[in-house]
Amino acid sequence: MSTSEQYIVVVEPHFALLRYLQIAQRRYRTLVLTHNPEAMKEAERMYNQDPWVARDRSAIDMLVPYQSVDVASMVRALRPLDGQVAGVVAGDDAFVPLAEQLGYALGFDVARPTDADCHHLKTAMKRRLAERGVRTPAFGIAHDYPSARQIWQRFGGDSMVKMVDLSGSVNIFRSRSERELHDAWDTIVHNRRAIDVPFALATEVIVEEWVSGRELTVEGYIDGDRIEILNYSEKLTEENFSVVGHYIPAAVTAVEDAALSEIARQCVRALGLRNSVFHVEVHVRDGVPYVIECAARPPGLYAVDLIEKCYGHDLMEISIDLAVGQSVNVRRREPRGYFAVLALYSQETGILSAIEGLDELKERGGLMHVTLEVKPGDKIQAIYASGEKFGLVILRDDSADGVRQKAKWLRDNVRVIVAPPERQALRRVATQ
């Protein structure tokens, strides 16, 4: 059977990982395994409208629903296509274990089911890292508030509090007072942010030592027993841990390179990743790297596109090759450019009056892309209150210093002008 007659199964593609479908469709047919086909169609339609994507047709050849969030249900859903599945990849972090278990059940050379939960659930991941001696922040797992408070006190009344089963900086808090700790606990355990997923959310939390320092990620892949490091990125966050930017690639010294590479290899081996790409988050404190978590998937947002522009290799194409059992021989290369991905956001809640400085930013050169999801008159939330970002800018330069200078100019000169809602109300009354 030719590859054009075989299917790449993408389990619940979400946000930027919808790009998997376009990459897979170059050689295969695409099959999306989902619990909600109509919502998936709408998600792809919205994704295709993004100016960065600008696609006028669907990249989904077949939508297949499954009945319950378990491997047996997924295997039953694919039974009519027996022999036509070339490989399976996860389109969302929460579905990595299920995608791996499904691939294993279908006979593919992927991670063992006993390792799969370690590739998403933070509790299983942290336990495994600690058991295998991989440096990670000290932690405890709390099943009730008194135990959360006890662990928090052990860390000196300053710790991270995290939900167990979602990624993307969702429900991650730094608690420096008992009030902050209780609020974090209550938000996670009682799902105060109304997170809607097709599985039951855990009611335990991780309370973790606060490790400050530079935030970096390591991207690469494992082919059999061979681990290749392909890229380092630097992550920029606000005080509430909202991710507001990335530098791709990160500027690292030779010493940092060696330390990051070694701890990423330790992490991948400890977690039992197999024939997969990976995205390891690391904090470096006083020159010492600590693994925060590891995703057995490509990074999100526009990172894969920019890594491809930077080096010429595509992490999603690598992921698909590994999923179908094809050996990969991509090696790290010198970057062909340097990129900054920067969110636009407000420090205040109110009514947007204007965004100043974007025209001058365009004139300065190096601006690759701008997305704005708001217009003057729209209500916007302060990033500290909600983590809301309403726009994105991508910059390019030939040097790491150059792109950082461009990013600094943006942060210093692109201004979001916000009027308090009550002032807008008074203005409307005055003009009536």
Kinemage of the C-alpha trace (Angstrom):
@kinemage 1
@onewidth
@group {chain A} dominant
@subgroup {mainchain}
@vectorlist {calphas} color= white
{ca met a 1} P 0.000 0.000 0.000
{ca ser a 2} L 1.426 3.409 -0.967
{ca thr a 3} L 1.796 6.099 1.685
{ca ser a 4} L -0.860 8.203 -0.082
{ca glu a 5} L -3.390 5.484 0.831
{ca gln a 6} L -2.305 5.251 4.482
{ca tyr a 7} L -3.420 7.438 7.360
{ca ile a 8} L -1.528 9.426 9.934
{ca val a 9} L -3.763 9.476 13.007
{ca val a 10} L -3.630 12.753 14.951
{ca val a 11} L -5.341 12.458 18.332
{ca glu a 12} L -7.248 15.624 19.279
{ca pro a 13} L -5.098 18.260 17.489
{ca his a 14} L -5.230 21.531 19.389
{ca phe a 15} L -4.007 25.072 18.618
{ca ala a 16} L -0.639 25.076 16.821
{ca leu a 17} L -0.481 21.278 16.626
{ca leu a 18} L -3.201 21.431 13.961
{ca arg a 19} L -0.180 22.124 11.751
{ca tyr a 20} L 0.521 18.373 11.965
{ca leu a 21} L -2.272 17.855 9.437
{ca gln a 22} L -0.670 20.016 6.766
{ca ile a 23} L 2.708 18.352 7.206
{ca ala a 24} L 1.260 14.828 7.210
{ca gln a 25} L -0.825 15.511 4.102
{ca arg a 26} L 2.303 15.922 2.009
{ca arg a 27} L 2.761 12.118 2.019
{ca tyr a 28} L -0.219 10.556 3.766
{ca arg a 29} L -3.920 10.912 4.318
{ca thr a 30} L -4.896 12.531 7.587
{ca leu a 31} L -7.267 11.102 10.183
{ca val a 32} L -8.311 13.114 13.210
{ca leu a 33} L -9.440 11.030 16.170
{ca thr a 34} L -11.701 13.212 18.308
{ca his a 35} L -14.507 13.060 20.863
{ca asn a 36} L -16.211 16.100 19.253
{ca pro a 37} L -16.047 16.260 15.420
{ca glu a 38} L -18.032 19.502 15.080
{ca ala a 39} L -15.849 21.348 17.561
{ca met a 40} L -12.768 20.011 15.761
{ca lys a 41} L -14.021 21.349 12.406
{ca glu a 42} L -14.555 24.763 13.968
{ca ala a 43} L -11.129 24.712 15.637
{ca glu a 44} L -9.438 23.993 12.301
{ca arg a 45} L -11.488 26.684 10.568
{ca met a 46} L -10.347 29.265 13.145
{ca tyr a 47} L -6.761 28.066 12.896
{ca asn a 48} L -6.794 28.362 9.097
{ca gln a 49} L -8.012 31.970 9.378
{ca asp a 50} L -4.865 32.986 11.268
{ca pro a 51} L -2.896 35.246 8.874
{ca trp a 52} L 0.244 33.232 9.651
{ca val a 53} L -1.501 30.083 8.373
{ca ala a 54} L -3.833 31.623 5.755
{ca arg a 55} L -5.190 28.314 4.482
{ca asp a 56} L -8.432 28.180 2.463
{ca arg a 57} L -9.211 24.466 2.738
{ca ser a 58} L -9.276 21.750 5.365
{ca ala a 59} L -6.304 19.431 5.869
{ca ile a 60} L -8.513 16.757 7.469
{ca asp a 61} L -9.206 13.794 5.176
{ca met a 62} L -11.226 11.863 7.751
{ca leu a 63} L -12.789 12.657 11.129
{ca val a 64} L -13.348 9.634 13.361
{ca pro a 65} L -15.176 10.002 16.696
{ca tyr a 66} L -14.531 7.808 19.711
{ca gln a 67} L -16.979 7.178 22.539
{ca ser a 68} L -14.908 7.391 25.726
{ca val a 69} L -11.461 8.663 26.654
{ca asp a 70} L -9.640 5.336 26.756
{ca val a 71} L -7.460 3.256 24.465
{ca ala a 72} L -10.020 0.493 23.941
{ca ser a 73} L -12.552 3.003 22.598
{ca met a 74} L -9.952 4.498 20.244
{ca val a 75} L -8.901 1.066 18.958
{ca arg a 76} L -12.559 0.226 18.245
{ca ala a 77} L -13.006 3.521 16.372
{ca leu a 78} L -10.065 2.670 14.089
{ca arg a 79} L -11.013 -0.965 13.511
{ca pro a 80} L -12.623 -0.308 10.058
{ca leu a 81} L -9.206 1.019 8.922
{ca asp a 82} L -7.230 -2.039 10.008
{ca gly a 83} L -3.920 -2.089 8.106
{ca gln a 84} L -4.290 1.475 6.805
{ca val a 85} L -2.808 3.341 9.796
{ca ala a 86} L 0.807 4.386 9.176
{ca gly a 87} L 1.383 6.009 12.556
{ca val a 88} L -0.140 7.866 15.501
{ca val a 89} L 0.792 11.256 16.985
{ca ala a 90} L -0.749 13.312 19.793
{ca gly a 91} L -2.182 16.685 18.861
{ca asp a 92} L -2.450 17.929 22.436
{ca asp a 93} L -0.350 17.479 25.557
{ca ala a 94} L -3.191 15.947 27.550
{ca phe a 95} L -3.565 13.173 24.962
{ca val a 96} L 0.102 12.185 24.689
{ca pro a 97} L -0.276 9.111 26.972
{ca leu a 98} L -3.376 7.909 25.106
{ca ala a 99} L -1.750 8.444 21.699
{ca glu a 100} L 1.302 6.468 22.843
{ca gln a 101} L -0.849 3.683 24.271
{ca leu a 102} L -2.894 3.603 21.053
{ca gly a 103} L 0.262 3.413 18.930
{ca tyr a 104} L 1.574 0.600 21.127
{ca ala a 105} L -1.728 -1.285 20.845
{ca leu a 106} L -1.531 -0.973 17.047
{ca gly a 107} L 1.977 -2.458 17.034
{ca phe a 108} L 4.148 0.630 16.580
{ca asp a 109} L 7.572 1.010 18.229
{ca val a 110} L 6.645 3.749 20.696
{ca ala a 111} L 6.893 4.314 24.446
{ca arg a 112} L 5.708 1.493 26.663
{ca pro a 113} L 2.314 1.924 28.335
{ca thr a 114} L 4.052 1.806 31.730
{ca asp a 115} L 5.952 4.963 30.759
{ca ala a 116} L 3.139 6.814 28.994
{ca asp a 117} L 1.608 8.558 32.039
{ca cys a 118} L 5.052 9.995 32.857
{ca his a 119} L 4.855 11.964 29.601
{ca his a 120} L 2.000 14.166 30.717
{ca leu a 121} L 0.753 13.756 34.293
{ca lys a 122} L 2.976 15.996 36.386
{ca thr a 123} L 2.707 13.682 39.410
{ca ala a 124} L 3.954 10.629 37.492
{ca met a 125} L 6.586 12.709 35.695
{ca lys a 126} L 7.990 14.264 38.862
{ca arg a 127} L 8.080 10.940 40.696
{ca arg a 128} L 9.946 9.281 37.841
{ca leu a 129} L 12.495 12.099 37.559
{ca ala a 130} L 13.160 11.978 41.283
{ca glu a 131} L 13.427 8.165 41.285
{ca arg a 132} L 15.957 8.223 38.434
{ca gly a 133} L 18.078 10.992 39.944
{ca val a 134} L 17.274 13.717 37.393
{ca arg a 135} L 17.600 17.141 38.996
{ca thr a 136} L 14.138 18.658 39.408
{ca pro a 137} L 12.719 21.066 42.010
{ca ala a 138} L 11.776 19.375 45.280
{ca phe a 139} L 8.037 18.715 45.477
{ca gly a 140} L 5.175 17.140 47.347
{ca ile a 141} L 1.777 15.912 46.181
{ca ala a 142} L -1.184 17.223 48.174
{ca his a 143} L -4.546 15.440 48.315
{ca asp a 144} L -6.142 17.938 50.720
{ca tyr a 145} L -5.505 21.495 51.842
{ca pro a 146} L -3.816 20.642 55.186
{ca ser a 147} L -1.207 18.545 53.346
{ca ala a 148} L -0.715 21.351 50.780
{ca arg a 149} L -0.111 23.788 53.657
{ca gln a 150} L 2.331 21.395 55.321
{ca ile a 151} L 4.397 21.013 52.121
{ca trp a 152} L 4.267 24.782 51.522
{ca gln a 153} L 5.630 25.403 55.025
{ca arg a 154} L 8.415 22.883 54.376
{ca phe a 155} L 9.487 25.085 51.445
{ca gly a 156} L 9.607 28.181 53.627
{ca gly a 157} L 6.202 29.587 52.716
{ca asp a 158} L 7.201 30.227 49.094
{ca ser a 159} L 6.374 27.594 46.512
{ca met a 160} L 4.782 26.799 43.192
{ca val a 161} L 1.308 25.234 43.158
{ca lys a 162} L 0.360 23.397 39.968
{ca met a 163} L -2.515 21.424 38.586
{ca val a 164} L -1.577 17.896 37.610
{ca asp a 165} L -3.104 17.198 34.228
{ca leu a 166} L -2.883 20.245 31.934
{ca ser a 167} L 0.050 22.154 30.458
{ca gly a 168} L 0.538 25.537 28.810
{ca ser a 169} L 0.956 27.472 32.092
{ca val a 170} L -2.661 26.683 33.011
{ca asn a 171} L -3.354 26.910 36.758
{ca ile a 172} L 0.234 27.510 37.820
{ca phe a 173} L 0.687 29.788 40.828
{ca arg a 174} L 3.459 31.069 43.041
{ca ser a 175} L 2.217 31.173 46.633
{ca arg a 176} L 4.067 33.436 49.061
{ca ser a 177} L 1.298 33.730 51.646
{ca glu a 178} L -1.259 31.355 53.090
{ca arg a 179} L -4.002 33.321 51.365
{ca glu a 180} L -2.298 32.835 47.977
{ca leu a 181} L -1.823 29.149 48.733
{ca his a 182} L -5.489 28.632 49.598
{ca asp a 183} L -6.630 30.555 46.525
{ca ala a 184} L -4.371 28.440 44.284
{ca trp a 185} L -5.589 25.217 45.889
{ca asp a 186} L -9.251 26.221 45.601
{ca thr a 187} L -8.879 27.361 41.977
{ca ile a 188} L -7.364 24.034 40.934
{ca val a 189} L -9.404 21.577 42.990
{ca his a 190} L -12.775 23.236 42.343
{ca asn a 191} L -11.986 24.155 38.708
{ca arg a 192} L -12.873 27.801 39.287
{ca arg a 193} L -11.620 28.676 35.807
{ca ala a 194} L -14.162 26.272 34.270
{ca ile a 195} L -11.630 24.273 32.238
{ca asp a 196} L -13.607 22.079 29.848
{ca val a 197} L -11.973 18.760 28.934
{ca pro a 198} L -13.455 15.342 28.068
{ca phe a 199} L -11.922 13.668 31.122
{ca ala a 200} L -12.127 14.101 34.882
{ca leu a 201} L -9.574 16.579 36.210
{ca ala a 202} L -7.403 15.471 39.097
{ca thr a 203} L -8.242 16.815 42.549
{ca glu a 204} L -4.662 16.634 43.816
{ca val a 205} L -2.026 19.313 43.297
{ca ile a 206} L 1.742 19.521 43.157
{ca val a 207} L 3.396 21.881 45.625
{ca glu a 208} L 6.908 22.512 44.367
{ca glu a 209} L 10.044 24.317 45.468
{ca trp a 210} L 10.349 27.732 43.801
{ca val a 211} L 13.391 27.669 41.492
{ca ser a 212} L 14.141 31.071 40.011
{ca gly a 213} L 16.487 31.749 37.143
{ca arg a 214} L 16.621 31.746 33.389
{ca glu a 215} L 13.825 29.767 31.701
{ca leu a 216} L 14.964 27.693 28.729
{ca thr a 217} L 13.594 24.844 26.656
{ca val a 218} L 15.431 22.066 24.860
{ca glu a 219} L 13.988 20.682 21.624
{ca gly a 220} L 15.107 17.469 19.962
{ca tyr a 221} L 14.173 13.873 19.274
{ca ile a 222} L 14.953 10.298 20.252
{ca asp a 223} L 15.332 7.676 17.518
{ca gly a 224} L 15.678 4.256 19.136
{ca asp a 225} L 18.400 4.846 21.732
{ca arg a 226} L 19.924 7.910 20.015
{ca ile a 227} L 19.055 11.328 21.433
{ca glu a 228} L 19.628 14.420 19.293
{ca ile a 229} L 19.475 17.981 20.642
{ca leu a 230} L 18.364 20.413 17.926
{ca asn a 231} L 17.523 23.743 19.547
{ca tyr a 232} L 17.388 25.830 22.713
{ca ser a 233} L 14.704 28.477 23.198
{ca glu a 234} L 14.395 31.091 25.936
{ca lys a 235} L 11.000 31.660 27.500
{ca leu a 236} L 9.833 35.032 28.815
{ca thr a 237} L 7.131 35.106 31.499
{ca glu a 238} L 5.285 37.675 33.560
{ca glu a 239} L 5.012 37.514 37.344
{ca asn a 240} L 1.819 35.426 37.121
{ca phe a 241} L 3.689 32.931 34.885
{ca ser a 242} L 1.862 33.893 31.721
{ca val a 243} L 4.218 33.177 28.842
{ca val a 244} L 4.712 36.460 26.966
{ca gly a 245} L 7.577 35.680 24.621
{ca his a 246} L 10.292 33.420 23.280
{ca tyr a 247} L 13.731 33.892 21.792
{ca ile a 248} L 14.508 31.257 19.157
{ca pro a 249} L 17.241 30.156 19.391
{ca ala a 250} L 18.375 31.073 22.883
{ca ala a 251} L 21.854 32.527 23.251
{ca val a 252} L 23.778 30.026 25.399
{ca thr a 253} L 27.422 29.643 26.341
{ca ala a 254} L 29.397 26.452 25.704
{ca val a 255} L 29.112 25.591 29.414
{ca glu a 256} L 25.333 26.135 29.370
{ca asp a 257} L 25.073 24.094 26.162
{ca ala a 258} L 26.784 21.114 27.774
{ca ala a 259} L 24.684 21.331 30.969
{ca leu a 260} L 21.376 21.700 29.109
{ca ser a 261} L 22.178 18.883 26.713
{ca glu a 262} L 23.136 16.513 29.522
{ca ile a 263} L 20.090 17.124 31.705
{ca ala a 264} L 17.726 16.875 28.704
{ca arg a 265} L 19.253 13.481 27.812
{ca gln a 266} L 18.892 12.314 31.412
{ca cys a 267} L 15.259 13.443 31.416
{ca val a 268} L 14.323 11.736 28.132
{ca arg a 269} L 15.914 8.455 29.207
{ca ala a 270} L 14.346 8.545 32.674
{ca leu a 271} L 10.848 9.125 31.301
{ca gly a 272} L 11.124 6.349 28.736
{ca leu a 273} L 10.428 8.406 25.620
{ca arg a 274} L 10.859 6.371 22.457
{ca asn a 275} L 10.820 7.405 18.802
{ca ser a 276} L 9.452 10.825 19.639
{ca val a 277} L 10.298 14.495 19.524
{ca phe a 278} L 10.589 16.248 22.884
{ca his a 279} L 10.337 19.686 24.447
{ca val a 280} L 12.036 19.891 27.861
{ca glu a 281} L 11.489 22.927 30.082
{ca val a 282} L 14.506 23.816 32.236
{ca his a 283} L 15.190 26.549 34.791
{ca val a 284} L 18.843 27.469 35.308
{ca arg a 285} L 19.629 28.787 38.796
{ca asp a 286} L 23.207 29.860 39.505
{ca gly a 287} L 24.367 27.874 36.489
{ca val a 288} L 22.616 24.678 37.619
{ca pro a 289} L 19.767 23.335 35.417
{ca tyr a 290} L 16.570 21.861 36.877
{ca val a 291} L 13.993 20.003 34.775
{ca ile a 292} L 10.567 21.547 35.292
{ca glu a 293} L 8.708 19.237 32.933
{ca cys a 294} L 9.013 17.435 29.606
{ca ala a 295} L 6.519 17.217 26.738
{ca ala a 296} L 6.692 14.291 24.302
{ca arg a 297} L 5.578 16.529 21.442
{ca pro a 298} L 6.756 19.580 19.482
{ca pro a 299} L 6.479 23.026 21.108
{ca gly a 300} L 3.366 25.122 20.502
{ca leu a 301} L 2.523 28.549 19.089
{ca tyr a 302} L 4.768 29.394 16.106
{ca ala a 303} L 7.882 27.746 17.541
{ca val a 304} L 7.999 24.841 15.071
{ca asp a 305} L 7.698 27.210 12.094
{ca leu a 306} L 10.477 29.428 13.434
{ca ile a 307} L 12.752 26.505 14.261
{ca glu a 308} L 12.264 25.356 10.652
{ca lys a 309} L 13.137 28.843 9.358
{ca cys a 310} L 16.120 28.935 11.708
{ca tyr a 311} L 17.696 25.572 10.832
{ca gly a 312} L 15.788 24.048 7.919
{ca his a 313} L 14.449 21.048 9.853
{ca asp a 314} L 10.803 20.600 10.833
{ca leu a 315} L 10.033 19.011 14.208
{ca met a 316} L 6.571 17.920 13.079
{ca glu a 317} L 7.960 16.195 10.003
{ca ile a 318} L 10.532 14.485 12.256
{ca ser a 319} L 7.749 13.448 14.631
{ca ile a 320} L 5.746 11.872 11.812
{ca asp a 321} L 8.794 10.054 10.440
{ca leu a 322} L 9.475 8.571 13.873
{ca ala a 323} L 5.805 7.622 14.330
{ca val a 324} L 5.812 5.572 11.096
{ca gly a 325} L 9.073 3.814 11.987
{ca gln a 326} L 11.370 5.750 9.664
{ca ser a 327} L 14.856 6.491 10.985
{ca val a 328} L 15.790 10.175 11.252
{ca asn a 329} L 19.310 11.519 10.796
{ca val a 330} L 18.807 15.244 11.390
{ca arg a 331} L 21.641 16.925 13.296
{ca arg a 332} L 21.934 20.302 14.961
{ca arg a 333} L 23.040 23.101 12.631
{ca glu a 334} L 24.141 26.699 12.824
{ca pro a 335} L 21.137 29.062 12.898
{ca arg a 336} L 20.251 30.993 9.747
{ca gly a 337} L 18.492 33.721 11.711
{ca tyr a 338} L 17.279 34.722 15.169
{ca phe a 339} L 13.659 35.293 16.148
{ca ala a 340} L 11.604 36.841 18.935
{ca val a 341} L 7.956 35.936 19.486
{ca leu a 342} L 6.387 38.588 21.722
{ca ala a 343} L 2.832 38.783 23.059
{ca leu a 344} L 0.942 42.074 23.177
{ca tyr a 345} L -0.907 42.617 26.441
{ca ser a 346} L -1.981 45.233 28.950
{ca gln a 347} L -0.950 45.927 32.534
{ca glu a 348} L -4.425 47.406 33.148
{ca thr a 349} L -8.034 46.314 32.776
{ca gly a 350} L -10.221 48.706 30.839
{ca ile a 351} L -11.275 49.863 27.397
{ca leu a 352} L -8.605 49.857 24.687
{ca ser a 353} L -8.064 53.371 23.341
{ca ala a 354} L -5.068 52.736 21.077
{ca ile a 355} L -1.888 50.782 20.506
{ca glu a 356} L 0.938 53.208 19.757
{ca gly a 357} L 4.270 52.446 18.127
{ca leu a 358} L 3.383 49.613 15.737
{ca asp a 359} L 3.814 51.776 12.627
{ca glu a 360} L 7.283 52.848 13.754
{ca leu a 361} L 8.103 49.219 14.588
{ca lys a 362} L 7.317 48.280 10.976
{ca glu a 363} L 9.565 51.063 9.662
{ca arg a 364} L 12.530 49.891 11.746
{ca gly a 365} L 12.767 46.579 9.856
{ca gly a 366} L 12.796 42.980 10.971
{ca leu a 367} L 9.049 42.709 11.581
{ca met a 368} L 7.827 39.363 10.212
{ca his a 369} L 4.291 39.171 11.530
{ca val a 370} L 1.677 40.981 13.618
{ca thr a 371} L -1.627 39.573 14.842
{ca leu a 372} L -4.155 41.739 16.694
{ca glu a 373} L -7.332 40.265 18.182
{ca val a 374} L -8.728 43.558 19.526
{ca lys a 375} L -9.605 47.023 18.265
{ca pro a 376} L -10.138 50.418 19.970
{ca gly a 377} L -13.282 50.292 22.059
{ca asp a 378} L -12.861 46.657 23.080
{ca lys a 379} L -12.642 45.740 26.745
{ca ile a 380} L -9.360 44.084 27.710
{ca gln a 381} L -8.152 42.445 30.910
{ca ala a 382} L -4.870 43.065 32.708
{ca ile a 383} L -2.467 40.210 32.185
{ca tyr a 384} L -1.929 39.966 35.942
{ca ala a 385} L -5.650 39.364 36.459
{ca ser a 386} L -6.307 36.833 33.716
{ca gly a 387} L -3.178 36.120 31.710
{ca glu a 388} L -4.924 37.579 28.666
{ca lys a 389} L -2.846 38.333 25.570
{ca phe a 390} L -4.527 39.985 22.599
{ca gly a 391} L -1.819 40.123 19.978
{ca leu a 392} L 1.468 38.701 18.787
{ca val a 393} L 4.567 40.103 17.115
{ca ile a 394} L 7.337 38.086 15.459
{ca leu a 395} L 10.700 39.778 14.878
{ca arg a 396} L 13.786 38.587 12.992
{ca asp a 397} L 17.442 39.569 12.923
{ca asp a 398} L 20.743 38.096 11.764
{ca ser a 399} L 22.153 38.030 15.313
{ca ala a 400} L 20.996 37.120 18.808
{ca asp a 401} L 21.895 40.596 20.110
{ca gly a 402} L 20.092 42.234 17.207
{ca val a 403} L 16.789 40.484 17.787
{ca arg a 404} L 16.978 41.233 21.510
{ca gln a 405} L 17.520 44.924 20.756
{ca lys a 406} L 14.447 44.867 18.515
{ca ala a 407} L 12.457 43.153 21.258
{ca lys a 408} L 13.593 45.724 23.830
{ca trp a 409} L 12.551 48.568 21.531
{ca leu a 410} L 9.086 47.004 21.238
{ca arg a 411} L 8.680 46.637 25.006
{ca asp a 412} L 9.896 50.211 25.589
{ca asn a 413} L 7.984 51.943 22.792
{ca val a 414} L 4.870 50.007 21.781
{ca arg a 415} L 2.289 51.310 24.250
{ca val a 416} L -1.160 49.941 25.006
{ca ile a 417} L -3.411 52.876 25.977
{ca val a 418} L -6.276 51.814 28.208
{ca ala a 419} L -9.065 53.920 29.707
{ca pro a 420} L -10.779 52.672 32.874
{ca pro a 421} L -14.314 51.413 32.093
{ca glu a 422} L -15.921 54.050 34.310
{ca arg a 423} L -14.203 56.855 32.380
{ca gln a 424} L -15.538 55.453 29.117
{ca ala a 425} L -19.027 55.307 30.625
{ca leu a 426} L -18.823 58.959 31.676
{ca arg a 427} L -17.631 59.896 28.195
{ca arg a 428} L -20.620 58.144 26.598
{ca val a 429} L -23.029 59.949 28.946
{ca ala a 430} L -21.415 63.314 28.169
{ca thr a 431} L -21.870 62.846 24.425
{ca gln a 432} L -25.517 61.764 24.573
